[in-house]
Amino acid sequence: MADRFSEQFIQALETHDRKTLVAIPKSDLHNHIGRGCRKQWLSQKLNHEFADPPAKFDGLMGMQNWYVNEIRDYCREHDATDLRREGCFVEAGRNHLVRFAPGFAVEDIEECGSMKAFMDFWNAMHQKYCPDAVFEPELAFPSYGDVQAEIPLAEEYFASGFFHSIDVCCGEGYKPFEAYIPLYKIAEKNHVLKRMHVGESGTAEDVEAAVETLGLDEVHHGIHAATSPRVMKLLADRKITLNVCPTSNIMLGYANTYEDYPIKTLVENGVPVTINTDDLLVFNSTIDEEYLRLYEAGTLTAKQLDEIRLWGIGEKNGTNN
């Protein structure tokens, strides 16, 4: 499997050529809109030097506390135009994403006043900064939320046709998977991809249970599926993609190092994966850097990484060059 950029991509990894890596088509399918821009870009726009993140966070809550104290609160006070979200689209253009799936929350829609105003605003951002990318917005619900209260919102927002996928995020284990069935039924009725954050802090068995209970098409994170040959076979047989985020997982303590990152085990067992940034503004690793980090660590070969790139951009059979 290859496209007309494969040779360049492989050579760029082998020669550590960041400029070429940035210019080659890629995807980012696991990306939270409010945290998806580069810190350097935001610093320049606001004329403010934001702190570098620590090498390791104390889990999700530690990360959230750092983000609130070091970035979010400053931006809320000094950024009337919400550059954090705009910068997510700027980065999609800069890094030549051909598939781009930023995750939005219900609050993002409500801030715009109506679904139409929300769609018009973000479609304009897409056209302004990354018109060549296939824009696949995702609607995410918090795992701790009131599902019954969210049902009418899900009905309205998915019926608009704007969203490409559903996600449940913000921590695992708050509710049994069955609690989210009404949201996923609405998503299924509206023909959107069914995704969920699971198997990051949770187990391989959690991944299996979420897939079986909610009929997931893809999994955000899912790295602990690598501990179970049975679950990996299920994912491989059904071609359920795991949208993994190496730097995020390592900095949050859910994986140890790039060298032993579970993507190697997943790939060797035939599980489809994509490589993504998660929260670029927090973890400070762009999509080109994510590929390069895994190559430099010897986790995967340049050819294996190119095959992941191709899967992510949708050229799964090598025919759409």
N, C-alpha and C positions, 0 to 999 in steps of 0.2 A: 504494500500500500504506500503510495507516494503521490505528491502533487508537484507542480513546477517549482515550488519553493523548498522542497524537501532537501535537496542537495545543499542549498544555501544555509538552511536552518541547521543541518548537521554540522557543516563546516564552521558556522558561527559559534556553535557550542564548543566545538573542539578547539577553536582559536580564541575563545572568550571575547567574541566580537559583539559587544552590547548594541552598537549602532545598527548592525544588521538584524539582530534578534528583535529589536523594537520594530523594524520595518516589515517584518514578515507577518502574514495574517495569523491571528490567534483568536482564542475565545476567553471569556471570563464569565462563567455561568453561576458563580457563587460570590456575590458581591452586594454588600448592604449600602444603599444609596447615600446615607448620611455620613458614611465613613469610607467612601470609595475614591477619594482624591489623594494626590501625592502631598505629603506634608510640606515639601519644598515649594510646591506651587501655591499652597494656601498661605505659607509664610510670606512669600513674595507679594501676594495680593493684599494681605492685611498688614504688611510691614511689621511683622511680629515673629520672633523666633520661637517656635514651639519646641518643647523639650523632646529629646529622643526617648523612646520607650525603654524600659528595662529589658535585659536579656530574657527574663522570665517573669510572668505575672503569677499572682496567687490565684489561679483559676479565673473563671468568668467574672466573679464579683470583683476580684482584684483588678482585672482589666477594665471593667466598667468604671470603677472608682477612679482609676488613673485617667481614663478618657474624659470623664466628667470634669475632673479637677484641672487637667492640663490642656484640654482642647475645647470641649463642648461649652463650658461656661464662658470662656473668653469669647468664643464665636457668637454666642447668644447676645453678648453685650456689645460687640463691635462689628458684627456682620449682619446688616439689615437685609442683604440680598441672598443670604444662604449660599455662600460660595462653596461650602462643603459638598452640597449636592451637585451644583453646577460643575465642580471640578471632577466629579465622577465621569461626566460625559467628555470633558476635556481629555482626561486620561485615556478613555476608550479610543478617542481619535488619535492621540499621540502614539499609543501602543498598537495601532492598526488592528483593533478587534473587529472581526467580521461576524461574531456572535457576542452579544452583550446582554446580560440578564440581571440588571440591578433589582434588588429587593426593596419594595416599598411597604409601608405600614398604613393602616387605616387612617392614622393621624395625618399622614401626608396628604391624603385626599381631602380630609376635613379642613385642613389649613387653606386649601384652594377655594373652598366654598361650595364647590359642586364637582361632580365627576367630569362634566364637560370641560370646565376650566382646568381641572387637573390634567386631563388628556391633552388639551391644547397646549398647555405650558410645557409638558415633558416631551411631546412630539416636536415642539419647536426647538427644544434643547438638542434633541436627537439630530434634527436636520442641521442645526447650526454647527455642531462640533464633531459628529461622527455619522454623517449620512450614509456612508458605505457599510456601516454595521447593521446586521439584522438585530433590531431592538426587540428584546423579549422580556418585558417587565414582569416582575413576580410580585404577588400580593402575599405578605407574610402576616400571620397571626401569632401573638405571644402564647407560649405553651401554658402559661399560668392564667390566661384570660377566661372570660365568661363566654363559653361557647354559645349558649342560648342567645345571649345578646348580640353575638357576632353573626348569627345565621341570616337575619335580614340584610345586614351589610354585605355579606358574601353573595347573597342572591343578587343584589343590585349591582355590585361592582364587577362580578364575573359576567353578568349578563351584558355588560357594556362592550365586551369583546376586546378590551384593551389589554387585559392581563393574559400572559402566556402560561403561567404556572401558579400553583399554590405552595406555600411553605408554612410550617409551624416551627418557630425558633425560640430563642431566649432561655435555653436550659432544658435539660432532659429530666424526666421522672416526675413532673408535676401532676400529671393525670394518667390514667390508663389510656392506651391508644384508642380504645373504643369510644372514649369521650369526644374524639375529634371526627368521628365518622360523619356527622351531619355536614361539616364543612367540606369534607372530601367528596361526599355525594353531590354537593352543589358544584364543586369543581369538575367532577366527572360529567355531570349533566351539561356543562358548558364547554366540554372538550378541551380543558386545559391540563397541562402536565401536573402530576401529583408528586410533590417533593416534600421532604421533611428533614429537619436536623435530627439525626439519630446516630448512635454508634460513635460519637466523639468522646464523651465521657462515659456513655453507656456501653453495653456489651454486644457481642455478635448476636446473641439471642434477642436483644432489643431490636436490632436491625431486622432480623427475620420476622419478629412479631409485628413490627410496623409495616413491613412489606405485605405480609399476609392480611393484616387487619384493615389497612387503608388502601391496598392496591397500588402501592407506590410505583411510579415509573422510574424515578431516580431518587438518590439519597444524597443529602448534603452531609459531608464528612463520611461517616460510616467506616472509619479506619479500623475499628476494632472487629469488623468482620474478618480481618486477616488472622484472627486467632482461631477461627473455626473452618476447617476444610468443608464441612457440610454447608455452612452458610455461604461460603465463597462459591461453591458449586451451584447453589440456588441462584445467586446473583449472575453468575456466568451463563447458566442455562437460559435464564430469562432476559439476559442482556440489560440488566438494571445497572445504570451508570452511577458510580460514586463520584460526586463533585468534591474533590479533596482540596485542602488548603494547607500545604506543608508548614509554612512559617507560623501561621496561626496555631496549628496543633502543637508545634514545638514550644512556642512562647507561652502557651497556656498550660503546658505540662502534660498534654494528652499523648505526646510522642516524645521520644528522647532526643534524637539527633537526626540530621538529614541522612547520615550513613545508614541508619537502621530504620528509616521511615517505612511504614507498612506498605507503601505503594508498590514496592518491589515484590512482596509476597502476593499482593492483589493481582498485579500484572502477570506474574508467573502462573497464577491459577485461573487466568482467563477472564477476570472481572474487568469490565469496561470502566475506565476512570477518565476524568478530566482534571486539569490543574488550574487552580483559581486563587484569588487574593483574599477573599473573605472581607477583611476590614483594612484596606490599604493605609488609611490615615493612621491607624493604630499600629499595625505590624510592620509598616514601612518597607514592604517588599513588593515591587511591581511584578506584573505577570511574566515579563521577560526574565526578571531576577529569579522568580520561582523555578523556572526551567533550568537556569544556569546553576542555581544552588544544588539541585538534585544531580546534575551532571558532574559538577566539581566534586561532590561527595562520593561519586562512584555508585550512587544508588541505582541508576538506570543508564543504559547506553544512549548515545545521541540518537540512534535509530529508534529505540524504544520511546524516547521522548518525542520524536517527530510523529510516531504513530499515535501517541496521546494527543498531540496538537491536532492531527487530522481528525481524530474522533470528535474532538471538541468543536471543530468548525463544521462538522457535519459531512465530511468527505470520507464516509465509512467504508466505501468499497473502492476508493481510488479512481473513480471514473469521472468525477466532477472537477477536472483540473482547471 
